Amino acid sequence: MNFYLAETGYILDEITNVWLRPGYTGIAYNDGDEVEKRIATIIEQASDITVLSTDLRQHCTDWPSLYHLSGTRANILRPFENKLHGDILEIGAGCGAITRYLGESGGNVLALEGSKRRAAIVRNRTRDLQNITVVCDSFEQFQYGHQFDVVTLIGVLEYANLFIAGENPTLAMLERARSFLKPNGKLIIAIENQLGLKYFAGAPEDHIGQPMYGIEERYRKDQPQTFGRNVLTNLLKQAGFVSSEFLAPFPDYKLPLSIVTEGGFSCEAFDAAALAWQSVRKDPQLPPVLTFSPELVWPTLVRNGLALDLSNSFLIVAGNANEQALDPIILAWHFTTERLKKFCKEALFLKAKEGKVEVRYRLLAPEPNTNRNTVLKFDIPEVEEYIFGTPLSQELISIVSRDGWCIEEVAAFMTRYLSIVVSFAGMQGYSQNIVSPDILLPGHFFDAIPQNIVITSEGSWRLIDKEWALNQDIPVGYLVFKAVIQLLNSVTRLGLMENGSNLSVIELLLSIYDAMGFSQSESEIKSYISLDATVCAAVMGGSLNFHQTLESLNSPLKPETLAKQLERTEQAKAIAEELAYARLAELEVITEKLERTEQAKAIAEELAYSRFTKLEQLRASKGYKLLTILRMVPKIGE
């Protein structure tokens, strides 16, 4: 690659090890000096800069650091891992999160970044990888005498209006990207969906920061812009691409946990909706209040064939040949990457024989002696049968999402949930009646939470996704605690309780235990929090702040009725309308002033022309000298 760069006129900066065009000053795009300097310092000082680095993950303290440092970013390209070994052009490398993954995948990578500071950060993030070349240049001006097997536009296409000239900058960017592809090359795009479900629910447009901005098509030509599926499909066709495949990353492309194919949405033996709704609360950009609960809507969208069109983001692979980029038997991927490296995994869902579905598991960074742990045992099979059915947790979510729910309903659910768990234990020769929260169950039921219990079409209960076993027996009171915490981490809206109570999490737990006939104290709940902290440290590599967790669990849940949410929305709408009216009034005043200025200008021009005409007439008829004429000018027209 260096040969082609030098031949095209690029020069290697020996300080940053980044290639630049002489005189190039960079593009005006960044996340702010403080943020980018902080990211640069973290990467510079990190001993482990790999994709799944625990070192970097522990620095993810806000949205910018999460976006630039989290290993979850790389999941967007994991479906194409076996295609990332050739020559790759990454357009818009940012601070190197995707670049790092491309380099670790073994490709010969040219990372193009328009910002000089960011390009230097990319080079530092990949300082130990010899298969990566970093170039600082704008994509519009970039020149290179070579084509690539893969070109990526990850979070870049939406910025075409800002950095590409022409009547249709988005189309121009796609055409230019295609020009860098080999005949059988692939373009991989990740971009927000203009019509994503979360935006209908009130989430602000990602680039402008205003709700409904994209849906209402308020984009200006000098702003970032997203598109719906049909428009993107047509743009790709206009750009000359013969094929395009759309996939749906959840919760979106920035930090994807699951990725579903079009075949995954249409497969009757596979519950694609579960991957969608279980990821809703994992979106760190989601606002605290939504107009409806997306987790309740996704199953309906899947049943009606609308899920892909309303996915929050798109992952697209486009090519010059009429061929599928992905194996049609692939239904979806689910990634677990916010853990210690040795526990990070991929679950691949595939069509199997006789209309069945199977799940293939793979460790992303396998290490020997994974189970050298005094707290937990970790084990995943290579392959297992996929169990189609309804997660038990959906029933609990339906209870607390509607207004008028009561503690007794949740307690009844929890009692039934524990009876199901005990029935599983009974199948293994363990017999016990749940008469107390202190009753112990074997540690391998640690993962027996409602989300992992599925009722099949035959009406039987099955336990899925069993990967953890606690190295001690588990009190059933802890299972209830874990189920409630998991529930609160899954819902975007709690309905108003029938008595209008506004409980904290701990008060909610104590009320549920009491309604179940269990005698539990706050000190016992603290012991459950302590156990969670121990587990967190063993799995995540960090520590759970006990006091901070306790403080948050003592905070009111603040359930809101839909009416209250709509009231807020109406207030926001009224404010927006008032601001818009004020702005319109300002524009009218400015327009009026401009009109008056234009009128005055026209009168002045007409008067000047009239005087000039009279001067010409006088000079022609009387032969006055110029000096005499000039003396007469003030009197002309009187």
N, C-alpha and C positions, 0 to 999 in steps of 0.2 A: 504493500500500500504506500509506503514511503516514496517509492520510485514514482508512482503516478502523481503524488502530491507535489513532489519537487519539480516534476516535469510541467505541472500546471501553474507553478509559481508560488506555492506555499512555502513558508519558512518555519523551521522548528525553533520555538522559543526554548532555549536551554535551561531557563529557570523553572518554567511550568511544565516543560515537556509536551506542550500543546502546539499544533501546527496552525499558522495564521497566514492570511494574505497581508502583504506589506501595507501599512497604513490603515488596516481595519480597526475600527474603534468599538465595535460591539453593538448589540441591539438594546433598546430601552425596555428591558423586561427583567424583573426580579421580585423576590418576596420581601424585600427590605434589607437594609444593611445589617441591622442587628441579627435578623434571622439567618442570613446567609453566612455571616461571619461566625455565628454560633455553630452552624452545620459544618463549616470548614474546620473549625477547631475540634469539634467532636471526632470527625473523621481522621484528622491529623493525629490525634492522641490515642485513637482506638488501636488496640493490639489485634483485634479480630474485626476485619472489615468485610467478611463474607456475607452472602445474602441472609443467612439465618443466624447472624451474629447476636448472641445474647448481650454482648457489650454495647452494641449500637441500640438494641431494642430497649435497654434500660434508660436510654436518653430520650425516648419518645414520650415527651411530657406535654406536648401541645400539638395542634394540627400540623403546622409546618414540619416539625421534627418527625412526627408520625409518617407524614407523606414522603419525606425524603429518606428516612432511615429504616422504616419497617420492612421486614422480609416478606410481608404479605403482599407488597407491591408486585413482586416477581410472579405471583400466581397467575397474573393475566397472560403470561406467555408459556406457562407450564404445559398447556395442551399441545404446543407445537415443539416440545423439547427435542424430538427426534428430527426436526427440520432445521435446527439452529446450528448446524455444523459447517455450513459453507460460508460464503462471503455475505456479510450482513451490514446494511446501512441503517443506523438508528438516527432518525431525524428528530431533533429536540431532546437531547440527552438529560436535560435538567441538572440534577446533582448526582446522577449516576446510579440510582437504585435499579433501573432496568438494565443499564449498561453492565453492571456487575453480574447480573444473572446471565446475560448474553455471553459474557466472557467465561463464566464458570461452565456454561453449556458447551464450550469448545469451539464456538464460531470464530471466524476471522472478522473482527468487528471494527467498523469505522463509526465512531460516535461523533455526530455533528451537533454542536451547540453554539447558539448565537451570542450568548453572554460570555465575556472573557472570564469573569469571576467563576461562573458556574462551570465553564470548561476546565478550569484549573481544579475545581472540586471533583469533577468527574475523573480527571487523571489521577488525583490522589486516592479516590475511592477504588481505583483499579490499579494501583501502583505496583502490585505484585503479579499482574497478568500481562504477559508479553504479546498476547493475541489481540490486544485492543489498541487502536490508534484514535486519538482525540483531535478533532479539528474544530477550530473556532471560526465560524463564518455564518452568514445568513443563508438559509436554504435557497432563497431566490438567486443569490450570486454564486452559490457553490458550484465548482467545476471539478470534474473528475473523469479521467479517461478509462473508466472501467465500469462494468455493470455488476449487479449483485443478485444473489439467490433469494435474499429476503430483504425487504425494506419495511421499517416500522414507523408508524405515526401513532404513538401512544400518548394521548392527551395533547395532541398537536393540531389536528385538523381543524378544531373549533377556533383556532387563532389565525386562520388564513387571512381574514379581513385586515388584521393588523400588520401582516408582514409580506403579503403578496399583492402585487399591483394587478389592475385589470378590472373588467366589468364583473367577472365571477371568480373571485380569488380562490374559493374552495375548489372549483373545477380545475383552475390553473394549478393548484397545489397537487391535486390527484394526478393530473397529466404529467407534471414534472416528476412526481414520485415514480410513475410508471416508466418514464424514460430511463430511470436508473436500474430497471429490472431486466434480468436475463429473460429470454423467451419463455422459459418455464418457471420464472420466479414468482414469488408471492408477496403481496402487500398486506401487512397486518395492521389494522386500525383499532384503536380503543377510543371511544368518545361517549359523552353523556347523550342520552336520548331526550330530545326536546319534549317528547310526550311521555316521559317516565312517570310511573304511578306516584312516586313520592312527591313530584311537583304538583300533581293534582291534589295531593293531600296537604299542600301548603308549604312544602320545603322550598326555600329560596333558590332561584336559578344560581348555579354554582359560580359563575363568573361575574354576574352583575349584582348578586346578593338580594334580589327582590323576588318575592313570591309571584307566581303566574307570569313572569316576564317572558319566558320562552314560550310557554303555552299560548299566550296571547300574541305571539309574533311581534314583540316590541323592539326587536334588535335594530340597531342602526348599522350603517355600513362600516363604521369605524370601531365596532365592538366584536368581541368573540361571539360565535353563533353556533348553536347545535341544531340538529335536524332529526326528523322522524325516519323510520325505517324505509318507507317508500321513496322519500326524497333522496336518501343516501344511495339506495339501489339505483335510481335513475342517474345520479351524479357519477357513480362508478361506471355505468354503461356509457355515458357520454364521454368519460375519460378514456374509454377504449378497453376496459376490462371485460372479459368474456364471462367470467364466473364470479360470484360472490356468495359467501356463506356467513350467516348471522348467528351469533351465539349470545347468550344472556349471562353476564356476570352479576353475582349478587353478593353484597347489597349494591355495589356498582363496580366499575372497572378500576377504581383507584386502590381499594383494599379488598379485592375479591376473595370470598371464602368458598363460593361455589360457582361453577360455570355450567350452564345447561345448553345442550344443542337443540336444534329445531326438532330432531327426532325424539329427544328426551321429553319435549312438551307433548308430543303426539302419541307416545307409547302408553297404552292403556294399563300395562303391567308395572308402570313406574310412576311414583308420586313426585313429579317435578315441583309441585307447589310447596312441598315440605322444605326443600332447599331454599325456596324464595322466602317463605314467611318466617322461617327460623333465623334468617339473617337480618331481618329488618332492623332490630335494635343494635346491630353490630356496626351500623353506619355512624361514624363519629360526627358527620356533618348534619345529622337529622336535628331539626329544631325541637324544643321541649314540648311544643303543642302542635298537633296535627288536626285537620278537620275530620279525619276518619282514621281507622286503624288498618294500615296496609296488611298486617298479618292476618286479618280476617278476610281480606279481599283477594289475595293471591289464589286460593283454591278456586274461587269463582271464575277468575280470569283464565286459569288453566282449563277448566271444564268448558269454557266458551271459546277456546282457541285464541285468546287475546294476550296471553302472557308475554310472548316475545315482543309484540308491538308496543307493550307498555312497560317493558323492563327498564330499569333506571339508567342502564348504559348498554352499549353494544360492543361486542368484540367481533370484528369482521375480518375475514381472510378473503382477498380478491386475487384473481390470477388471469393470465393471458390465455390460458388453455381451458377448455370446457371439461374440467375434471374436478372431483371432490378433493379437498385438501385433507379432510378428516375421514376416518373409517366410519361408515354409516351405522355400525353396530354400537358406537359410542353414544351414550345418553347424557352423561354428566360427569363432572369431577367435583370432589369436595376436598378442600385442603385445610389442614390444621397446622399452622405455622407460627403461632404465638407461644411457643414452648421452647424448652431446651432443644438444641439441634437433634439429639438422639431420639426425641419423642415426636418430631415433626413427621407428618404422614400425608399421603394422598389416598383417597378412595375413588376408584374409577368404576362407574356403573355401565355395564355392557349388556346388550341383548344376548341371550343365550339360546340354547335349543328349546324347541317346543314352547316358544313364546314366553319363556322365563327370563329373569334378569339376574345377573350375578354381580358381586362386588369384589374387585381386586384391590388389595391393600399394598401399599409400598412405602417404606421409610424413605424420606427425602435425603437424610444424611445419616445412614446407619453407622452405629458404633458398637464395638464389642462390649459385653458386660452391661447391657442396658438396664438389667434388673439389680445392679448393685446399689440398692436403695433400702433403707430401713423403714420407710414409710409405706411405699407402694410397690406393687408388681405391675409391669407393663407387658402386654402381650396382644398382638394382632395376628389373625390368620392371613395367609396369602390370598385365599379365595373363600367366599362364603355365599350362600344363596341369599338373594335380596328378598326381604319380607315386605310384601305390599299390604298396606292397611292404614288405619287411622291412628296417629299417635294419641296416647291417653292425655297428653298435655293440652291438646286442642279443646277437650271438654272443660278443663280448668280455665283456659284463656277465655272461652265463651262465657263462663260464669262471671268473671271479674271485669270483663270489658263492657258489660251492659249496666245501665243505671238500675239501682234497686236491688243489687246483690247483697247477700248477708253472710255472716260468718258461718252460720249453720250449714249453708250450701257447700262452702269450702271444706268444712270439717267432715261432712258426709263424703265428699270426694276423697279426702285424705284417708279416711277409714277404709273406703273401698280400694284405694291405691295400695295401702299396706296389706290388705287381704290378698291382693293379686301377687305382691312380692312374696308373701308367706306361702302362697300356693306354688310359686316357682321353687322356693326352698323345699317345700314338701316333696316335689318331684325328685329331689336329690337326697331324700331320706331324712330331711330335717323337719321336725314337727314342733310347732309352737303356737300358742294363742297370744294375740296382741292385747294384753291387758294393762300394759304399762309402757311408757316411753323408754324405760330402761331395758326392755327385752332386747337381747342381742341376736343379730343375724351374722352369718359368715361374711368375712371381708370381701369375698368376690361379688357381693351384691352392691358394691360401692357405686357402680354405674346404673343401678336399677332405679333411675329417676323417671318420672312420667314421660318425658320426651323420648326415652328409649324403650318404652313399652307400647307395642302396636297391637291393635285388634284386627285380625284378618277378616276376609269376607266370610269365612266359615264361622266366625264368632269366637275364635280362640285367641288367647293372649300370647304374644311372643316377645322375648327380650332381645334387643338388638344392640349393636355397637358396644360390645363388652370388651373394653381394653384395659381397664384399671381394676386392681384388687387391693384393698387395704390390708396391710399386714397386721390387722387386729380385727376383732369383731366390731360390728357397727350397732349402736343403739338405734332403735326405730325412730326415736325422737330426732336424731340427726337426719334421717332420711326425709322426715317432714320438713325440717329446717332447710335442707338442700333443695327440696322440691319448691318451696315458697320462694327462695332466693332465685332459683332458675326461672320461675314464673315471672317474677318482677323484672328479670333481665330479658324477657321475651316479649313483653307487651309495651305498646307505645301509649296506651291510654287505659287508666283504671276508671271504671264507672263509679258513680256516686253510690255509696252504700245506702241501704233502705232507711237507716236511722240518721243519715247525714254525718256519720262519724268521720273524723279526720285523724286516722291512726298513724303512728310510726310503724316501721317494719317490726320492731320488737313487740310493740303492743298488738299488732296484727297476729304475730306468731303466738303470743301468750293467749290471745282470744281463741285462736284456732285450737291450740292444745286443750284449753278449758272446755270448748264445745265437743271435743273428742273424748272427754272424760279423763284426760291426761293431766297429771299434776306436774307442771314445769315452772321453774323460776327463772328470773333474768340471769342468775349466775350460771344455770345450766345452758342457757343460750350462749353465754360468753364462752363456755367450754366448746361449743360447736364452732363458734367463730375462731377460736384458737386452733381447732383441728383443721379448719379451712386454711388458716394461715400456714400451717405446717405443710399441708398438701400443695398449696400454691408455691411455696419455696422449693419443694421437691420437683414439681412439674415445670414451673416457669423459670426457675433460676433466680427469682427475686424474692422479696418478702412482702407479705401483706401487712400493712400498717394496722395493728390491732385497734389502737385508740381511734384512728381515723375511720376505720370500718364501723366501730361501735357508735361513733358520733353520727355517721350517715344512717345507720339503722335506727337511731333514736329520732331522726328527723321525720316530720310529717310526710306522708305519701302525697298529699294534696291531690286527690282525685278530682277531675273536672267533668262536668256534664258537657254534652255536645252543645247545649244552649250557651254555656259560658264560653266555650271555644268560639262559637259562631259570633257571640257578642264581641269578643276580642277582634275577630276577623272584620266585623262591621266597623268597629272603632278604627282599626288600621286602614280600612277602605276609606272611611270618612276623612281621616287625616291626609291620606294620599290624594283624595279628590280635592281637598282644600289647598294642598300644596300645588296640585296641577292647575287649579283655577287661578291661584296667585301667579304662577309662572305664565299662564296664558295671558293674564292681564298685563304682566310685564312685557310679554312679546307683542301684545297689541299696541302698547305705548311706543315700543321701539319701532314697530312697523309704521305707526303714524308719523313718528319723527322722520323715518327714512322717506316716507311718501312726501312730507313737506320739504325735505332736503332736495328730493328729486324735482319737485315742482319749482323750488327756488332756483335750482340749477338750470332748468329749462327756460325760465323767465330771463335769467342772466344771460344765457346763451343767445336768446332771441334778441334781447336789447343790444348786446355786443354786435351781433350780426347786422342789426338795423343801423347802428351808428357807423359801422364799417362801410356799409352800402352807401350811406349818405356822403361819407368822405370821398369815396370813389367817384360819386356823381359830381361833387363839387370840383374835384381835381380835373375831371375830364371836361367839364363845361366851362370853367373859368380859368384854368391853368394856374391855380394857386400854388405857391411854393409849399413845401412840406412844413416849414416853420409856421407859416400862416395858418395852414390847416390844423396843426396841432393846437395853436392858440384858440382856434374856433371850436375844438372838440367839446369843451364843457358846455357850450351854448347850443350844440346841436341837439335836436329833439325837444327843446323847450317849447 
